[in-house]
Amino acid sequence: MKLIIGLGNPGRAYANTRHNIGSRVVECLARNNRVLLKRSLLRSSEEGRGIIEDKETILAIPLTYMNLSGKAVGSLIKRYKVKLHDLLVVSDDLDLEFGRLKIKANGSSAGHRGVVSVIEALGTQDFNRLRLGIGRPKAKEDAAEFVLSKFNPAELKNVDVFIEKAVDCCQDWIKDGTAKCMEKYNSREQMK
């Protein structure tokens, strides 16, 4: 069983912000595969189950705020008894230019507080993550304000294509695993 979790903040105010691109990818993945995401009582995430690429897959979006994402991820791992190598966490990344994605099998949080929370909840950095480039703020712009801002008009023209590319990567990850996805998606040429 595979588990893909898209990080973001709950609520309409955050829906189309840069910080929520991870949750938007999982919403799109669910729509494309007819997986209904719903909140169950006493659960800290929206989740749905389906068959994607011939594998049973759970898709989830935490309903905690970004910095508390680990609570939801830890709960999902325990409830569904998912092995860490079958987990993919999808999140935004300031260190990648807009439109670039990078998948990897483990590593540090790179300062992303949602990923920090997941690492703390799981007690390890050894889980797959798909990092989605949202670009960097201008020199004097606050990073926290930047991630909670909406995409600019030039980016908006390409954000749906970027999300679809990330959805393709998630589906390829289910089918082929992290190493093959790294070969296919991590190069700078994939931005085009």
Contacts in CASP RR format, 6 or more apart in sequence:
PFRMAT RR
TARGET T0000
AUTHOR 0000-0000-0000
METHOD contacts of the structure
MODEL  1
MKLIIGLGNPGRAYANTRHNIGSRVVECLARNNRVLLKRSLLRSSEEGRG
IIEDKETILAIPLTYMNLSGKAVGSLIKRYKVKLHDLLVVSDDLDLEFGR
LKIKANGSSAGHRGVVSVIEALGTQDFNRLRLGIGRPKAKEDAAEFVLSK
FNPAELKNVDVFIEKAVDCCQDWIKDGTAKCMEKYNSREQMK
1 55 0 8 1.000
1 56 0 8 1.000
1 57 0 8 1.000
1 58 0 8 1.000
1 80 0 8 1.000
1 82 0 8 1.000
1 86 0 8 1.000
2 52 0 8 1.000
2 55 0 8 1.000
2 56 0 8 1.000
2 57 0 8 1.000
2 58 0 8 1.000
2 82 0 8 1.000
2 86 0 8 1.000
2 87 0 8 1.000
2 88 0 8 1.000
2 173 0 8 1.000
2 174 0 8 1.000
3 57 0 8 1.000
3 58 0 8 1.000
3 60 0 8 1.000
3 76 0 8 1.000
3 77 0 8 1.000
3 80 0 8 1.000
3 82 0 8 1.000
3 86 0 8 1.000
3 87 0 8 1.000
3 88 0 8 1.000
4 26 0 8 1.000
4 29 0 8 1.000
4 57 0 8 1.000
4 58 0 8 1.000
4 59 0 8 1.000
4 60 0 8 1.000
4 87 0 8 1.000
4 88 0 8 1.000
4 90 0 8 1.000
4 170 0 8 1.000
4 173 0 8 1.000
4 174 0 8 1.000
5 26 0 8 1.000
5 45 0 8 1.000
5 59 0 8 1.000
5 60 0 8 1.000
5 61 0 8 1.000
5 62 0 8 1.000
5 69 0 8 1.000
5 72 0 8 1.000
5 73 0 8 1.000
5 76 0 8 1.000
5 87 0 8 1.000
5 88 0 8 1.000
5 89 0 8 1.000
5 90 0 8 1.000
6 22 0 8 1.000
6 23 0 8 1.000
6 25 0 8 1.000
6 26 0 8 1.000
6 60 0 8 1.000
6 61 0 8 1.000
6 62 0 8 1.000
6 89 0 8 1.000
6 90 0 8 1.000
6 91 0 8 1.000
7 22 0 8 1.000
7 23 0 8 1.000
7 62 0 8 1.000
7 66 0 8 1.000
7 69 0 8 1.000
7 89 0 8 1.000
7 90 0 8 1.000
7 91 0 8 1.000
7 92 0 8 1.000
7 114 0 8 1.000
7 115 0 8 1.000
7 118 0 8 1.000
8 14 0 8 1.000
8 19 0 8 1.000
8 20 0 8 1.000
8 22 0 8 1.000
8 23 0 8 1.000
8 61 0 8 1.000
8 62 0 8 1.000
8 66 0 8 1.000
8 69 0 8 1.000
8 91 0 8 1.000
9 17 0 8 1.000
9 19 0 8 1.000
9 20 0 8 1.000
9 65 0 8 1.000
9 66 0 8 1.000
9 148 0 8 1.000
10 62 0 8 1.000
10 63 0 8 1.000
10 64 0 8 1.000
10 65 0 8 1.000
14 20 0 8 1.000
14 148 0 8 1.000
16 24 0 8 1.000
16 150 0 8 1.000
16 151 0 8 1.000
17 147 0 8 1.000
17 148 0 8 1.000
17 149 0 8 1.000
17 150 0 8 1.000
18 92 0 8 1.000
18 134 0 8 1.000
18 135 0 8 1.000
18 146 0 8 1.000
18 147 0 8 1.000
18 148 0 8 1.000
18 149 0 8 1.000
18 150 0 8 1.000
18 151 0 8 1.000
19 66 0 8 1.000
19 92 0 8 1.000
19 134 0 8 1.000
19 147 0 8 1.000
19 148 0 8 1.000
20 92 0 8 1.000
21 92 0 8 1.000
21 132 0 8 1.000
21 133 0 8 1.000
21 134 0 8 1.000
21 159 0 8 1.000
21 162 0 8 1.000
21 163 0 8 1.000
21 166 0 8 1.000
22 90 0 8 1.000
22 91 0 8 1.000
22 92 0 8 1.000
22 132 0 8 1.000
22 166 0 8 1.000
23 61 0 8 1.000
23 90 0 8 1.000
24 163 0 8 1.000
25 90 0 8 1.000
25 130 0 8 1.000
25 132 0 8 1.000
25 163 0 8 1.000
25 166 0 8 1.000
25 167 0 8 1.000
25 170 0 8 1.000
26 37 0 8 1.000
26 59 0 8 1.000
26 60 0 8 1.000
26 61 0 8 1.000
26 90 0 8 1.000
26 170 0 8 1.000
27 37 0 8 1.000
27 61 0 8 1.000
28 163 0 8 1.000
28 164 0 8 1.000
28 167 0 8 1.000
29 35 0 8 1.000
29 52 0 8 1.000
29 59 0 8 1.000
29 167 0 8 1.000
29 170 0 8 1.000
29 171 0 8 1.000
30 36 0 8 1.000
30 37 0 8 1.000
30 48 0 8 1.000
30 59 0 8 1.000
32 167 0 8 1.000
33 50 0 8 1.000
33 51 0 8 1.000
33 52 0 8 1.000
33 57 0 8 1.000
35 48 0 8 1.000
35 49 0 8 1.000
35 50 0 8 1.000
35 52 0 8 1.000
35 57 0 8 1.000
35 59 0 8 1.000
36 48 0 8 1.000
37 46 0 8 1.000
37 47 0 8 1.000
37 48 0 8 1.000
37 59 0 8 1.000
37 60 0 8 1.000
37 61 0 8 1.000
38 46 0 8 1.000
38 47 0 8 1.000
38 48 0 8 1.000
39 45 0 8 1.000
39 46 0 8 1.000
39 47 0 8 1.000
39 63 0 8 1.000
40 47 0 8 1.000
43 63 0 8 1.000
43 75 0 8 1.000
44 62 0 8 1.000
44 63 0 8 1.000
44 64 0 8 1.000
44 71 0 8 1.000
44 72 0 8 1.000
44 75 0 8 1.000
45 60 0 8 1.000
45 61 0 8 1.000
45 62 0 8 1.000
45 63 0 8 1.000
45 64 0 8 1.000
45 72 0 8 1.000
45 75 0 8 1.000
45 76 0 8 1.000
46 60 0 8 1.000
46 61 0 8 1.000
46 63 0 8 1.000
47 58 0 8 1.000
47 59 0 8 1.000
47 60 0 8 1.000
47 61 0 8 1.000
47 76 0 8 1.000
48 58 0 8 1.000
48 59 0 8 1.000
48 60 0 8 1.000
49 56 0 8 1.000
49 57 0 8 1.000
49 58 0 8 1.000
49 59 0 8 1.000
50 56 0 8 1.000
50 57 0 8 1.000
50 58 0 8 1.000
50 59 0 8 1.000
51 57 0 8 1.000
52 171 0 8 1.000
52 174 0 8 1.000
53 171 0 8 1.000
53 174 0 8 1.000
53 175 0 8 1.000
54 175 0 8 1.000
55 174 0 8 1.000
55 175 0 8 1.000
57 174 0 8 1.000
58 76 0 8 1.000
58 80 0 8 1.000
58 82 0 8 1.000
60 72 0 8 1.000
60 76 0 8 1.000
62 68 0 8 1.000
62 69 0 8 1.000
62 70 0 8 1.000
62 71 0 8 1.000
62 72 0 8 1.000
62 73 0 8 1.000
63 72 0 8 1.000
64 70 0 8 1.000
64 71 0 8 1.000
64 72 0 8 1.000
66 113 0 8 1.000
66 114 0 8 1.000
66 117 0 8 1.000
67 113 0 8 1.000
67 114 0 8 1.000
67 116 0 8 1.000
67 117 0 8 1.000
68 114 0 8 1.000
68 117 0 8 1.000
69 114 0 8 1.000
69 115 0 8 1.000
69 117 0 8 1.000
69 118 0 8 1.000
70 114 0 8 1.000
70 117 0 8 1.000
70 118 0 8 1.000
70 120 0 8 1.000
70 121 0 8 1.000
70 122 0 8 1.000
71 117 0 8 1.000
71 121 0 8 1.000
73 87 0 8 1.000
73 89 0 8 1.000
73 117 0 8 1.000
73 118 0 8 1.000
73 121 0 8 1.000
73 122 0 8 1.000
74 118 0 8 1.000
74 121 0 8 1.000
74 122 0 8 1.000
76 82 0 8 1.000
77 84 0 8 1.000
77 87 0 8 1.000
77 122 0 8 1.000
84 122 0 8 1.000
84 124 0 8 1.000
84 126 0 8 1.000
84 127 0 8 1.000
85 105 0 8 1.000
85 127 0 8 1.000
85 128 0 8 1.000
87 127 0 8 1.000
87 128 0 8 1.000
88 103 0 8 1.000
88 127 0 8 1.000
88 128 0 8 1.000
88 129 0 8 1.000
88 130 0 8 1.000
88 170 0 8 1.000
88 173 0 8 1.000
89 115 0 8 1.000
89 118 0 8 1.000
89 127 0 8 1.000
89 128 0 8 1.000
89 129 0 8 1.000
89 130 0 8 1.000
90 129 0 8 1.000
90 130 0 8 1.000
90 132 0 8 1.000
90 166 0 8 1.000
90 170 0 8 1.000
91 112 0 8 1.000
91 114 0 8 1.000
91 115 0 8 1.000
91 129 0 8 1.000
91 130 0 8 1.000
91 131 0 8 1.000
91 132 0 8 1.000
92 112 0 8 1.000
92 131 0 8 1.000
92 132 0 8 1.000
92 133 0 8 1.000
92 134 0 8 1.000
92 147 0 8 1.000
93 102 0 8 1.000
93 110 0 8 1.000
93 112 0 8 1.000
93 131 0 8 1.000
93 132 0 8 1.000
93 133 0 8 1.000
93 134 0 8 1.000
94 112 0 8 1.000
94 133 0 8 1.000
94 134 0 8 1.000
94 135 0 8 1.000
94 136 0 8 1.000
94 137 0 8 1.000
94 143 0 8 1.000
94 146 0 8 1.000
94 147 0 8 1.000
95 110 0 8 1.000
95 131 0 8 1.000
95 133 0 8 1.000
95 136 0 8 1.000
96 102 0 8 1.000
96 131 0 8 1.000
96 132 0 8 1.000
96 133 0 8 1.000
96 134 0 8 1.000
96 135 0 8 1.000
97 133 0 8 1.000
97 135 0 8 1.000
97 136 0 8 1.000
97 191 0 8 1.000
98 133 0 8 1.000
98 134 0 8 1.000
98 135 0 8 1.000
98 151 0 8 1.000
98 155 0 8 1.000
98 158 0 8 1.000
98 162 0 8 1.000
99 132 0 8 1.000
99 133 0 8 1.000
99 158 0 8 1.000
99 162 0 8 1.000
99 165 0 8 1.000
99 191 0 8 1.000
100 133 0 8 1.000
100 188 0 8 1.000
100 190 0 8 1.000
100 191 0 8 1.000
101 130 0 8 1.000
101 131 0 8 1.000
101 132 0 8 1.000
101 133 0 8 1.000
101 162 0 8 1.000
101 165 0 8 1.000
101 166 0 8 1.000
101 169 0 8 1.000
101 185 0 8 1.000
101 186 0 8 1.000
101 190 0 8 1.000
102 130 0 8 1.000
102 131 0 8 1.000
102 133 0 8 1.000
102 185 0 8 1.000
102 186 0 8 1.000
103 128 0 8 1.000
103 129 0 8 1.000
103 130 0 8 1.000
103 131 0 8 1.000
103 169 0 8 1.000
103 173 0 8 1.000
103 178 0 8 1.000
103 181 0 8 1.000
103 182 0 8 1.000
103 185 0 8 1.000
103 186 0 8 1.000
104 128 0 8 1.000
104 129 0 8 1.000
104 131 0 8 1.000
104 178 0 8 1.000
104 182 0 8 1.000
104 186 0 8 1.000
105 126 0 8 1.000
105 128 0 8 1.000
105 178 0 8 1.000
105 179 0 8 1.000
105 182 0 8 1.000
106 125 0 8 1.000
106 126 0 8 1.000
106 127 0 8 1.000
106 128 0 8 1.000
107 125 0 8 1.000
107 126 0 8 1.000
107 129 0 8 1.000
108 125 0 8 1.000
109 115 0 8 1.000
109 116 0 8 1.000
109 119 0 8 1.000
109 125 0 8 1.000
110 131 0 8 1.000
115 129 0 8 1.000
118 127 0 8 1.000
119 125 0 8 1.000
128 173 0 8 1.000
128 178 0 8 1.000
130 166 0 8 1.000
130 169 0 8 1.000
130 170 0 8 1.000
130 173 0 8 1.000
132 162 0 8 1.000
132 166 0 8 1.000
134 147 0 8 1.000
134 151 0 8 1.000
136 146 0 8 1.000
137 143 0 8 1.000
137 145 0 8 1.000
137 146 0 8 1.000
151 159 0 8 1.000
165 185 0 8 1.000
165 190 0 8 1.000
169 181 0 8 1.000
169 184 0 8 1.000
169 185 0 8 1.000
172 180 0 8 1.000
172 181 0 8 1.000
172 184 0 8 1.000
172 185 0 8 1.000
173 181 0 8 1.000
184 190 0 8 1.000
END
